[in-house]
Amino acid sequence: MRSLLRLALLILPGLFGSAASMAAELIGMRLWTGPDSTRVVLDLSEPVTYQLFTLNGPHRVVVDLDSVVTDPARLSPPPGAGAVTAVRFGLRDGGGLRVVLDLASPVRPESFLTPPNEAYGHRLVVDLGLERSPKPVKAVATVRGERDIVVAIDAGHGGEDPGAIGRAGTREKDVALAVARLLAARINAEPGMRAVLTRSGDYFVPFRERIRRARAQQADLFVSVHADAFINRAVRGSSVYVLSTNRASSEAARWLADRENRADLIGGVSLDDKSDVLATVLLDLSQDAAISASRDAAAYVLTELDRVGQLKKSEVQHASLIVLTSPDVPSMLVETAYISNPDEERRLRDPVHQARLAGAIHAGLRRYFHANPPPGNGAGVRFR
């Protein structure tokens, strides 16, 4: 038997080709635009390896796809939109496919592969954020007791990215935006508090751009709103996540390596003119304080969510999520419920329950800031 298996392993790859050498197919391409970014989606038959780089004169983003083919007669490049003026395909020397995105202006690309979901198959996603001149986040002198508390509310997904989809067709991006808007309205109605939305409509915002927007508004807290999903439709309940320490360490190294990042103010201090050792110490202190505050705030929110529904986990969870990686803004991600659970999907569609969820998150934030007023807010929020 073993000899037959060895013979099969020698013969079959030669007859059919190994899985690694079989070419994937580019079967579609789509562009989605938002106010500050353009998302380019390449639909693929299989996962791929790729390289992405930018060129100037003129500005372009180039994506080289290894072992990928396409049928030019069936698939033509889509028209330009947003930051992309035109799209071109071409075969690479030695195999593979090159995709060229002609640009109207410089961009900051981010890319990632994503597995199939209820709506799409394998995809390569390229987010093109508009490039800005480095503008450090400015420190603002405040008089004790006069500054509003700022909460950045991040509605997950958006645009081309629907997030998880329930059996009845409920899309996570719609639930997240509805709850985020209701939460913003509650916060704005609270004297001494102000909400800012990272997205206000159905468009996608790149992950790091969400962080940048929160920091640009000098947010005291960042709350990302989502709905969870799992293959087992019986799973249910809310969860709240904060950044894991391992991801914090890797993010610190990334931040210190980026010259533009170092020019920003971290907790009111620029790292650009500091030695590597001092910059590392200052960033570590800032991150540790942000994660500690994140855990405290998340615990308050989790307690309030327990009053309006079932919890999946009764303790704050830790995760390696990009949107939680701000070095100086306490951040949490709220999984409001399981959209894959039929009963919870029905509740997530209900505007009354959406308002209850927003009320619970608001109540948790209110209790947290009452106990932990940020600098410049004096005795805390002026609660009614």
C-alpha positions in Angstrom: 0.0 0.0 0.0 2.8 2.4 0.9 4.6 1.8 -2.4 1.3 2.6 -4.3 0.9 5.8 -2.4 4.5 6.8 -3.2 3.9 6.1 -6.9 0.7 8.1 -6.9 2.5 11.1 -5.3 5.1 10.9 -8.1 2.7 10.5 -11.0 -0.4 12.7 -10.1 1.3 16.1 -9.9 2.8 15.5 -13.3 -0.5 14.6 -14.8 -2.7 17.3 -13.2 -0.3 19.9 -11.7 -0.1 20.6 -8.0 -2.7 22.8 -6.3 -0.1 25.5 -5.8 0.8 25.6 -9.5 -2.8 25.7 -10.8 -3.7 29.2 -12.0 -6.5 31.2 -10.3 -8.8 33.2 -12.4 -9.7 36.9 -12.1 -13.5 36.7 -12.6 -14.6 40.2 -11.8 -13.5 43.7 -10.7 -15.5 46.4 -8.9 -14.8 50.0 -7.7 -16.6 51.6 -4.8 -16.1 55.3 -3.9 -16.5 57.2 -0.7 -15.9 60.8 0.3 -12.2 60.2 1.1 -11.3 56.8 -0.4 -11.8 54.4 -3.3 -12.1 50.6 -2.8 -11.0 48.3 -5.6 -12.2 44.7 -5.4 -10.7 41.9 -7.5 -13.0 38.8 -7.4 -10.9 35.6 -7.7 -11.6 31.9 -8.1 -8.9 31.0 -5.6 -6.7 32.6 -3.0 -3.6 34.2 -4.6 -0.2 35.7 -3.8 0.4 39.2 -5.0 2.7 42.2 -4.8 1.5 45.8 -4.6 3.5 49.0 -5.3 3.0 52.6 -6.4 4.6 54.6 -9.3 4.8 58.3 -10.0 4.9 60.3 -13.2 2.0 59.6 -13.6 0.6 58.3 -10.4 -0.3 54.6 -10.5 -0.9 51.7 -8.2 0.3 48.3 -9.6 -0.9 44.9 -8.4 1.0 41.9 -9.7 -1.0 38.7 -9.3 1.0 35.5 -9.3 -0.4 32.5 -11.3 -3.6 34.4 -12.2 -5.3 34.4 -15.6 -8.4 36.1 -17.0 -10.4 35.9 -20.2 -10.2 39.3 -22.0 -13.2 38.5 -24.1 -15.3 37.9 -21.1 -13.9 40.4 -18.6 -13.0 44.0 -19.5 -11.6 46.5 -17.1 -14.3 48.6 -15.3 -14.5 52.4 -15.8 -12.6 54.6 -13.5 -14.2 56.0 -10.4 -13.2 58.1 -7.4 -9.4 58.3 -7.2 -9.0 55.8 -10.1 -9.1 57.4 -13.6 -8.6 54.1 -15.5 -8.0 50.4 -15.0 -5.7 48.3 -17.2 -4.9 44.6 -17.4 -1.8 42.9 -18.8 0.0 39.6 -18.8 3.3 39.5 -17.0 6.5 38.1 -18.4 6.9 34.6 -16.9 3.2 34.3 -16.0 0.6 36.0 -13.9 -1.4 39.1 -14.4 -0.7 42.8 -13.8 -3.4 45.2 -12.9 -2.6 48.9 -13.2 -4.8 51.6 -11.6 -4.2 55.0 -13.1 -4.8 57.7 -10.5 -5.9 61.3 -10.5 -3.7 62.1 -7.5 -1.4 60.3 -5.0 -3.0 57.8 -2.6 -2.0 55.7 0.4 -3.0 52.1 -0.6 -3.9 49.3 1.8 -4.6 45.8 0.7 -5.7 42.4 2.0 -7.1 39.1 0.9 -10.5 38.0 2.2 -12.2 34.6 2.1 -15.7 33.9 0.7 -18.8 35.0 2.6 -22.5 34.9 2.0 -22.3 37.5 -0.8 -18.9 37.1 -2.5 -16.1 34.5 -3.2 -12.4 35.0 -2.7 -11.4 38.7 -3.0 -8.3 40.9 -3.1 -9.3 44.3 -1.7 -7.2 47.4 -2.3 -8.3 50.6 -0.4 -7.0 53.8 -1.8 -7.0 56.6 0.8 -6.4 60.2 -0.4 -2.8 61.2 0.4 -2.5 64.2 2.7 0.4 66.3 3.7 1.6 65.4 7.2 -0.4 67.3 9.7 0.4 66.5 13.3 -2.6 66.2 15.6 -2.4 69.5 17.5 -2.6 69.8 21.2 -5.4 72.1 22.3 -5.1 74.2 25.4 -8.3 73.8 27.4 -9.7 75.5 30.5 -10.6 73.0 33.2 -14.3 72.1 32.9 -14.9 73.7 29.5 -14.0 71.0 27.1 -16.6 68.5 25.7 -15.8 64.8 25.8 -15.5 63.5 22.2 -16.6 60.0 21.3 -15.7 58.7 17.8 -18.3 56.2 16.7 -17.3 53.8 13.9 -20.0 52.0 12.0 -18.3 48.8 10.8 -18.0 47.8 7.1 -19.9 49.8 4.5 -20.1 50.2 0.7 -18.9 47.2 -1.1 -18.3 45.4 2.2 -21.6 44.3 3.6 -20.1 42.5 6.6 -22.0 39.4 7.8 -25.4 38.7 6.3 -28.2 37.0 8.1 -30.5 34.3 6.7 -33.2 36.9 6.2 -30.8 39.1 4.2 -30.0 41.6 7.0 -26.6 43.2 6.3 -24.2 43.9 9.1 -23.2 47.3 7.6 -26.8 48.5 7.7 -27.3 47.5 11.4 -23.9 49.0 12.4 -24.8 52.3 10.7 -28.3 52.4 12.2 -27.0 51.8 15.8 -24.0 54.2 15.3 -26.4 57.0 14.2 -28.7 56.4 17.2 -25.7 56.3 19.6 -24.4 59.6 18.1 -27.7 61.2 18.6 -27.8 60.2 22.3 -24.3 61.4 22.9 -24.9 64.7 21.2 -28.0 65.2 23.4 -25.8 64.8 26.5 -24.5 68.1 27.8 -20.7 68.0 27.8 -20.4 65.2 25.2 -20.0 65.3 21.4 -20.0 62.4 18.9 -18.2 62.2 15.6 -19.0 59.4 13.0 -16.2 57.8 11.0 -18.7 57.2 8.2 -22.1 58.8 7.9 -23.4 56.8 4.9 -23.1 53.6 2.9 -19.4 53.7 1.9 -16.3 52.0 3.1 -13.6 53.8 5.1 -10.2 52.0 5.3 -9.3 50.8 8.7 -6.4 53.1 9.5 -8.4 56.0 8.1 -11.0 55.4 10.8 -8.3 55.7 13.4 -6.9 58.8 11.8 -10.3 60.5 11.8 -10.8 59.7 15.5 -7.4 61.1 16.3 -7.9 64.2 14.1 -11.0 65.0 16.2 -9.0 64.4 19.4 -11.4 61.7 20.5 -11.4 60.6 24.1 -12.8 57.2 23.1 -13.3 55.2 19.9 -16.3 52.8 19.7 -16.6 50.5 16.6 -20.1 49.0 16.2 -20.5 45.5 14.5 -22.7 42.4 14.5 -21.1 39.0 14.9 -21.7 35.8 12.9 -20.9 32.1 13.2 -21.6 28.9 11.2 -23.6 27.5 14.1 -26.8 29.6 14.0 -27.6 28.8 17.6 -24.7 30.9 18.9 -26.0 34.2 20.3 -25.1 37.2 22.5 -23.2 40.4 22.7 -19.4 40.8 23.2 -17.0 43.7 23.7 -13.4 43.6 22.5 -10.2 45.7 23.2 -6.8 45.4 21.7 -4.6 42.4 22.6 -1.1 43.2 24.0 0.6 41.2 21.2 -1.0 43.4 18.5 -0.1 46.5 20.6 3.6 45.6 20.5 3.7 45.0 16.7 1.7 48.2 16.1 4.2 50.2 18.2 7.1 49.0 16.0 5.1 49.9 12.9 4.3 53.3 14.3 7.9 54.1 15.2 9.1 53.0 11.8 6.8 55.5 10.0 8.3 59.0 9.9 4.9 60.6 9.4 3.5 58.8 12.3 6.3 59.9 14.5 5.5 63.5 13.6 2.1 63.2 15.1 1.5 64.1 18.7 1.1 61.0 20.9 -0.6 62.0 24.1 0.3 65.6 23.3 4.0 64.8 22.7 5.8 64.5 19.3 8.1 61.5 18.9 9.8 62.9 15.9 12.6 64.7 17.8 13.1 62.0 20.4 15.7 59.2 20.4 14.5 55.7 19.5 14.8 54.6 23.1 12.9 57.6 24.5 10.3 57.4 21.7 9.7 53.7 22.4 9.3 54.4 26.1 6.8 57.2 25.5 4.8 55.2 23.0 4.7 52.2 25.4 3.4 54.4 28.2 0.7 55.9 25.9 -0.4 52.5 24.7 -0.5 50.9 28.1 -2.7 53.8 29.4 -5.0 53.6 26.3 -5.4 49.8 26.7 -6.1 50.1 30.4 -8.7 52.8 29.8 -10.2 50.7 27.0 -10.7 47.7 29.4 -12.4 49.9 32.0 -14.7 51.6 29.5 -15.5 48.3 27.8 -16.5 46.7 31.1 -19.1 49.5 31.7 -20.5 49.0 28.3 -20.6 45.2 28.7 -22.6 45.6 31.9 -25.2 47.8 30.2 -25.5 45.4 27.2 -26.3 42.6 29.7 -29.5 44.6 30.6 -30.9 44.5 27.0 -29.9 41.0 25.9 -27.8 38.0 26.4 -24.0 38.2 26.6 -21.8 35.8 24.6 -19.0 36.4 27.0 -19.4 38.0 30.4 -15.8 39.4 30.4 -14.2 41.9 28.0 -12.4 40.1 25.2 -9.0 40.8 23.6 -8.4 40.7 19.8 -5.9 41.7 17.2 -8.0 44.2 15.2 -6.7 47.1 13.2 -9.4 49.6 14.2 -8.4 49.2 17.9 -4.7 50.1 17.4 -4.7 53.9 18.0 -1.7 54.6 20.2 -3.4 57.1 22.4 -7.2 56.8 22.0 -8.9 54.2 24.2 -10.8 51.9 21.8 -13.4 49.1 21.9 -15.3 47.0 19.4 -18.9 46.1 20.2 -20.4 43.0 18.7 -24.1 43.9 19.3 -25.4 40.3 18.6 -25.1 37.4 16.2 -26.7 38.3 12.9 -26.4 34.6 12.0 -28.8 33.7 14.8 -32.4 34.0 13.3 -33.9 35.4 16.6 -31.1 37.9 17.1 -31.2 38.9 13.4 -34.9 39.7 13.8 -34.1 41.9 16.8 -31.2 43.6 15.0 -33.6 44.6 12.2 -36.0 46.1 14.8 -35.5 49.9 15.2 -36.8 49.7 18.8 -34.1 47.1 19.6 -31.4 49.1 17.7 -32.4 52.1 20.0 -32.0 49.8 23.1 -28.5 48.8 22.0 -27.5 52.4 21.4 -28.9 53.3 24.8 -26.9 50.6 26.5 -23.7 51.6 24.9 -24.4 55.3 25.7 -25.2 54.4 29.3 -21.9 52.5 29.7 -19.9 55.4 28.2 -21.8 57.8 30.5 -20.9 55.8 33.6 -17.3 55.4 32.5 -16.7 59.1 31.9 -18.5 60.1 35.1 -16.0 58.0 37.0 -13.0 58.9 34.7 -13.3 62.4 33.4 -10.6 63.1 30.8 -8.1 66.0 31.2 -9.7 69.4 30.5 -13.2 68.2 31.4 -13.0 69.2 35.1 -15.5 67.3 37.2 -16.7 65.3 34.2 -19.8 65.3 31.9 -22.4 67.8 33.0 -25.1 65.1 33.5 -28.7 66.0 33.9 
